[in-house]
Amino acid sequence: MKNLSFVSGCIACLSIVSCQNNNGDTPITESLTSTLFIDDECLTKPASLTATENLLVIANTSKCDTLISFFDRNGNNFCNTLGKGKGPMEAMWIDNVQYCSNDKSFFTADIINHKTFKISEEYLISPYLTFGDLTQKVDNNASQYVPTGYFGILNNGYLIASNGSADGMFAILSESGQLKEFIVPFPDKNLTDNKLSEIANIRLYQPQLRISPDGSFAVASYADADMRTFIYLDNEPIKHKKIVDAYPNDLYLIESATDVIQAALTPTSFFYCLSLTVSNKYAYELYCGMTTEQMRELDIVKETTQYATKTVRVFDRDGNLKRMLELDKWVKAIAVTPDDKYLYALGESSADGYYILKYEL
């Protein structure tokens, strides 16, 4: 999680704004009450969550010796795996753990060591693909893939990954690591400021990327733009839909010594997505929708120096906003079960330390 010293994070939302979905229907607004699922004594330094019908999987921060923890449906920790390090069965940092229901396995990637791993139903780790040089050439032209940290595995064994070059927001990689294609163009820089350099414009749209457990679709949401990209993975060729409600605003332009214009967010820039989780039918976005200036006045942010919110937006596969969920606690990461029955949420306070809540949907 980003702390207050960073300007490119997300912040908390105090109120729900009435809005309509793409079909013109007003989404249902609901208030949810939590039960404590796991308290601080059973947690190390959790960063993100993944849920199945029977398990909760926690990706821990790189400050921990073990990066993945498994908990059963009663909140009991029964397995810790993937040690931190540079060895063949170790990783330095992971963003998230993906659940693949087709073979009941788990997938994760270490962008620092250029490695990916699969964890079997028996909780045994095996290396899936190790990259030497993640910058690849396509058809001998100038296109290149620049990894930015988010990976997912598709049903056919291919990988989808966020990309930091102008060729496209996402890259599709084969099982052997060969770059197959780019998908989803970046928004034109004229939509924010035409003085921006190409790389500055790209950095405004670095996503959180999550894939449905059945592997049929993926969703990307963004911190600095109120934008969602739905990627339909069971189509050939892959299709996508981009929904934009707001582009990055109030940017401060910085001219470097090489005359390259970079951008910094300002106190009046808005922040949107803090966490993202996807079931087989819906995308759940932990939504912020406030400026840095407003965020700094929140007691929970002053207390923990961590961004948090209480609002979850629920979208269907077509990108229609269907529900607005108001949680009873400040949280900073969420995970939904594949069947949409339960939502888990990670929070932190000075009094309670880390805690994981469970909400019935």
C-alpha positions in Angstrom: 0.0 0.0 0.0 1.1 3.5 -0.7 1.5 5.8 2.3 1.1 9.6 2.5 4.5 10.3 1.0 3.2 9.1 -2.3 0.9 11.1 -4.6 -0.2 8.3 -6.9 -2.4 6.3 -4.5 -6.1 6.1 -3.6 -8.0 7.5 -0.7 -11.1 7.2 1.3 -14.6 8.0 0.3 -17.0 9.7 2.8 -20.2 9.5 0.8 -21.9 7.6 -2.0 -22.8 9.7 -5.1 -26.0 8.7 -6.8 -25.3 7.6 -10.3 -26.7 5.5 -13.1 -25.3 2.5 -15.0 -24.9 2.2 -18.7 -28.5 1.0 -19.0 -29.9 4.1 -17.3 -30.9 2.1 -14.1 -30.0 3.5 -10.7 -27.8 0.9 -8.8 -29.0 -0.5 -5.5 -27.3 1.0 -2.5 -26.8 -1.3 0.5 -25.1 -1.0 3.9 -23.2 -4.1 5.1 -22.3 -5.2 8.6 -19.2 -7.2 9.2 -18.0 -10.0 11.4 -14.4 -10.3 12.5 -12.8 -13.1 10.5 -9.1 -12.9 11.4 -7.5 -10.7 14.0 -4.0 -9.2 14.2 -2.5 -12.1 16.2 -2.9 -14.4 13.2 -1.6 -12.1 10.6 1.9 -10.9 9.6 1.8 -8.0 7.1 -1.0 -8.7 4.7 -1.2 -6.7 1.4 -3.9 -8.3 -0.7 -6.6 -11.0 -0.5 -7.9 -13.7 -2.8 -11.0 -15.8 -1.9 -12.4 -19.2 -3.0 -15.6 -20.8 -1.7 -13.5 -22.5 1.1 -10.3 -20.6 1.5 -8.9 -17.1 2.0 -5.4 -16.5 0.5 -3.2 -13.6 1.7 -0.3 -12.1 -0.3 2.0 -10.6 2.3 4.3 -7.6 1.9 7.9 -8.0 1.0 8.8 -7.3 4.6 7.7 -10.9 5.5 9.8 -14.1 5.2 6.9 -16.0 3.7 4.8 -14.3 1.0 1.6 -16.4 0.9 -0.6 -17.5 3.7 -3.7 -19.9 3.4 -6.6 -19.7 5.8 -9.6 -22.1 5.9 -13.3 -21.2 6.1 -13.1 -20.8 9.9 -10.1 -18.4 9.7 -7.5 -20.9 10.7 -4.0 -20.5 9.1 -3.0 -24.0 7.9 -0.3 -23.2 5.3 2.4 -20.6 4.6 4.5 -20.9 1.5 6.7 -19.1 -1.1 9.6 -17.8 0.9 11.2 -14.5 0.3 14.5 -14.6 -1.6 16.2 -15.1 -5.0 16.3 -18.9 -4.9 14.5 -21.1 -7.5 11.4 -21.5 -5.3 11.5 -18.1 -3.8 10.2 -14.6 -4.7 11.1 -11.1 -3.8 7.7 -9.5 -4.2 4.2 -10.5 -5.4 1.2 -8.3 -6.0 -1.6 -10.8 -5.7 -2.5 -14.4 -5.9 -4.9 -15.5 -8.7 -7.3 -18.4 -8.2 -7.9 -20.7 -11.2 -11.0 -22.7 -10.7 -10.6 -24.9 -13.8 -7.7 -26.8 -12.2 -8.2 -25.5 -8.6 -4.7 -24.0 -8.6 -3.2 -20.6 -7.7 -0.9 -18.4 -9.7 1.4 -15.5 -8.8 4.3 -13.6 -10.3 7.5 -12.0 -9.1 8.3 -9.1 -11.4 11.6 -8.4 -9.6 13.0 -11.9 -10.3 11.1 -12.4 -13.6 9.4 -15.6 -12.4 5.9 -16.9 -12.2 4.6 -19.7 -10.0 1.7 -22.1 -9.8 0.5 -23.6 -6.5 -1.4 -26.9 -6.8 -4.5 -28.0 -4.9 -2.1 -29.8 -2.6 -0.4 -26.4 -1.9 2.8 -27.5 -3.7 4.7 -24.7 -5.5 6.2 -25.2 -9.0 7.8 -22.6 -11.2 5.6 -21.9 -14.2 7.7 -19.6 -16.4 11.0 -17.9 -15.8 11.8 -14.9 -18.0 15.3 -13.9 -18.9 14.6 -10.6 -20.6 11.0 -9.4 -20.3 11.5 -6.9 -23.1 10.6 -8.7 -26.3 10.4 -7.8 -30.0 7.3 -8.3 -32.1 7.7 -9.2 -35.8 11.2 -7.5 -35.7 9.6 -4.0 -35.4 10.0 -1.4 -32.7 7.3 -2.7 -30.4 8.4 -3.8 -27.0 6.9 -5.1 -23.8 7.8 -3.3 -20.6 6.5 -5.1 -17.5 4.9 -3.0 -14.8 3.9 -5.6 -12.2 0.5 -7.1 -12.8 0.3 -10.7 -14.2 -2.5 -13.2 -14.8 -2.8 -16.6 -16.3 -5.4 -17.6 -18.9 -7.2 -20.9 -19.4 -5.0 -21.7 -22.4 -1.8 -21.2 -20.4 -1.0 -17.8 -21.9 -0.3 -14.9 -19.6 -1.8 -11.4 -19.6 0.3 -8.6 -18.2 0.2 -4.9 -17.7 2.5 -3.1 -20.1 4.5 0.2 -19.8 5.1 0.9 -23.5 2.9 2.8 -25.9 2.0 -0.3 -27.8 -0.9 -1.1 -25.5 -2.0 -1.3 -21.9 -1.7 -5.1 -21.8 0.5 -7.8 -23.4 -0.5 -11.4 -24.1 2.4 -13.8 -23.6 2.7 -17.4 -24.7 3.5 -20.3 -22.3 7.1 -19.9 -23.3 7.2 -16.2 -22.6 6.9 -15.1 -26.3 5.0 -11.8 -26.8 1.9 -12.6 -28.9 0.1 -9.3 -29.1 -0.8 -6.0 -27.4 -4.4 -5.1 -26.5 -6.2 -2.0 -25.3 -4.7 1.3 -26.4 -3.7 4.0 -23.9 -5.9 7.1 -23.8 -4.6 9.9 -25.9 -2.6 12.4 -23.9 -4.7 15.3 -25.3 -7.4 14.1 -23.0 -5.3 15.3 -20.1 -2.6 17.6 -21.4 -0.9 17.4 -24.8 2.4 18.6 -23.4 2.9 15.3 -21.6 5.6 13.0 -22.7 4.6 9.6 -23.9 5.9 7.9 -20.8 4.2 10.4 -18.5 0.9 9.7 -20.1 1.4 5.9 -19.8 2.2 6.2 -16.1 -1.2 7.9 -15.4 -3.0 4.7 -16.4 -1.2 1.9 -14.6 -3.9 -0.6 -13.6 -4.9 -3.1 -11.0 -5.6 -6.2 -13.1 -7.8 -9.1 -11.9 -9.1 -12.2 -13.7 -12.3 -14.1 -13.0 -11.8 -17.5 -11.3 -13.2 -19.3 -14.4 -10.8 -17.3 -16.6 -13.5 -16.0 -18.9 -12.9 -12.3 -18.4 -10.5 -9.8 -16.7 -11.0 -6.3 -15.3 -8.6 -3.4 -14.9 -9.2 -0.4 -12.7 -7.1 2.7 -12.1 -6.0 4.9 -9.3 -5.7 8.2 -11.1 -8.6 7.8 -13.6 -12.2 6.8 -13.0 -11.9 4.2 -15.7 -12.5 0.4 -16.0 -11.4 -1.9 -18.8 -13.3 -5.2 -19.3 -11.4 -7.8 -21.3 -13.3 -10.8 -22.6 -10.8 -13.7 -22.7 -13.0 -16.4 -24.1 -13.2 -14.5 -27.4 -10.8 -15.0 -30.3 -9.5 -12.5 -31.0 -9.6 -11.0 -27.5 -12.2 -8.2 -27.2 -12.4 -5.4 -24.7 -14.6 -2.6 -23.5 -13.2 0.6 -21.9 -15.6 2.7 -19.7 -14.3 6.2 -18.7 -16.1 8.5 -16.2 -13.1 10.8 -15.5 -9.6 11.2 -16.7 -6.7 12.3 -14.4 -7.2 15.9 -13.4 -5.3 18.9 -12.2 -1.8 17.7 -13.1 1.4 19.6 -12.3 3.7 19.5 -15.3 7.5 19.1 -14.7 10.0 19.8 -17.4 13.2 17.7 -17.1 16.7 18.6 -18.2 16.1 16.7 -21.4 13.0 18.7 -22.1 10.7 15.7 -21.4 7.5 16.8 -19.7 6.5 14.6 -16.8 3.4 14.9 -14.6 2.7 15.0 -10.9 -0.6 14.8 -9.2 -1.7 17.7 -7.1 -3.7 18.1 -3.9 -6.8 18.6 -6.0 -6.2 15.5 -8.2 -8.8 12.8 -7.6 -8.1 9.2 -6.7 -10.4 6.3 -7.5 -9.6 2.6 -7.2 -7.9 1.3 -4.1 -8.5 -2.4 -4.6 -10.2 -4.7 -7.1 -11.6 -8.2 -7.0 -13.5 -10.3 -9.6 -16.0 -13.1 -9.3 -17.3 -15.2 -12.2 -20.1 -12.6 -12.8 -19.1 -9.3 -11.3 -16.2 -6.9 -10.6 -16.0 -5.3 -7.1 -14.0 -2.0 -6.9 -13.0 -0.5 -3.6 -13.8 3.0 -4.5 -12.3 6.3 -3.3 -13.4 9.4 -5.2 -11.7 12.1 -3.2 -8.8 14.4 -3.5 -5.5 14.3 -1.6 -6.5 17.5 0.1 -9.8 15.9 1.4 -8.1 12.7 2.3 -5.6 14.3 4.6 -8.4 15.5 6.8 -9.7 11.9 7.5 -8.9 10.6 11.0 -8.2 7.1 9.7 -5.5 8.4 7.3 -4.0 10.6 10.0 -3.9 7.6 12.3 -2.4 4.9 10.0 -0.9 6.9 7.2 -2.6 4.4 4.9 -5.4 4.9 2.4 -8.7 3.4 3.2 -12.4 3.6 2.2 -15.8 2.2 3.0 -17.4 2.1 -0.5 -17.5 -0.8 -2.9 -18.9 -0.4 -6.4 -20.1 -3.6 -8.1 -20.2 -3.9 -11.9 -21.5 -6.6 -14.2 -19.5 -8.1 -17.0 -20.7 -5.4 -19.4 -19.5 -2.7 -17.1 -22.9 -1.6 -15.8 -22.9 -0.3 -12.2 -25.3 -2.6 -10.3 -24.7 -2.1 -6.6 -23.1 0.4 -4.2 -22.0 -1.3 -1.0 -21.3 0.8 2.1 -19.1 -1.1 4.6 -19.1 -0.5 8.3 -15.3 -0.3 8.7 -12.5 1.4 6.9 -10.6 -1.1 4.7 -7.9 -1.1 2.1 -8.2 -4.4 0.2 -11.1 -6.7 -0.7 -11.7 -10.2 -2.1 -15.0 -11.8 -3.2 -15.8 -15.5 -3.4 -16.3 -16.8 -6.9 -20.1 -17.4 -6.2 -20.6 -13.8 -4.8 -21.7 -15.0 -1.4 -19.1 -13.4 0.7 -16.8 -10.4 0.6 -13.6 -10.3 2.7 -11.9 -7.0 3.6 -8.5 -6.0 5.0 -8.3 -3.1 7.4 -5.8 -1.6 9.8 -6.0 0.7 12.9 -3.7 1.8 15.6 -5.9 0.1 18.2 -6.5 -3.3 16.5 -3.5 -3.6 14.1 -4.4 -5.6 11.0 -7.8 -7.3 10.8 -9.8 -9.1 8.1 -13.6 -8.8 8.1 -16.2 -11.0 6.4 -19.4 -9.6 4.9 -22.4 -11.7 3.7 -23.6 -10.6 0.3 
